[in-house]
Structure formats: structure tokens, C-alpha cells
Amino acid sequence: MPEPGSRTEPDAVLWRLQDATNAHDIEAICACFAPDYRNETPVHPARGFTGSEQVRRNWTQILTSIPDLAAKVVGSAVSGETVWSEWEHRGTRPDGTPHLMRGVIVFTVKDGLIASARFYLEPVDEDATGADAAVQGQVRPGATS
């Protein structure tokens, strides 16, 4: 059994991905993913894909568009091959506006590579709508209080 915190645990790839992202090293980012990597985006099903080439295209576009991108793993937990992770991505868009995304990514890791992910990382909504109005808008669209 690996020592807690060692880079041989199933979450080691998580820290490699964070480090590679912060180094803006596209090759190191892509090296974290299996060639047949499968991405599921349950909130946006059409955005799911299979294959590490799409990973390369996505990250190339992200790093080109957000040249000061900084990624942070806020927390993580491991259960077998499953690594639950909470992320924050910060940076500046080409027009000077802030880029801020937060959310959870649930990875399946096999042989030290990310084999699949359920991706819930989303742009932060700065809308000032409170809890009551937000719930009402979800369950009764168009209703006014």
C-alpha cells in the first residue's frame, strides 16, 4: 500500500494534471490521459467525447485563450480507481474580463492515466439571484413572486 500523499496513489495523475496545467505544458497535460479517454458531461450531454486528441484540441484552445490560466485542486478523495476532485480555474480572457470556473470532475484512473471523467466544471455565475428566486426559476420558469 502506498504511503499517504505519495505520488503513486490513484490520485497522482490529478496532481500531475494540475502541475502540467499550471506550467501550460500541453504535452504533459495530454500525457495524463489514456488514448481512448472518455469524457461525459452530464449537464451538457452533447459535449461528451472519446479520445485524447479532443483533449489536445480543448487544452490548446484553453491555453491560447487564457494565457494566465491557473488551476487549483481544491479537494479530492479516492475510492479504488475513482478520484473525486474539486477544481478552480482562474485567468483572464483576451478581452480582459476574468475567467473563473469551479466544479467537480470525477475521474476513473487506470494504469496511472485518466481513462474517463464525469465533468461538472462550469463558469461561475456572478448573478445576484438568491436561493428562493433561483429555485423558483428552476421549478416554475416564468413565474413571478
Buried (B, 14 or more C-beta within 10 A) or exposed (E): EEEEEEEEBBBBBBBBBBBBBEEBBBEBBBBBBBEEBBBBBEEEEEEBBEBBEBBBEBBEEBBEEBEEBBBBBEEBEBEEEBBBBBBBBBBBEEEEEEBEBBBBBBBBBEEEBBBBBBBBBEEBEEEEEEEEEEEBEEEEEEEEE
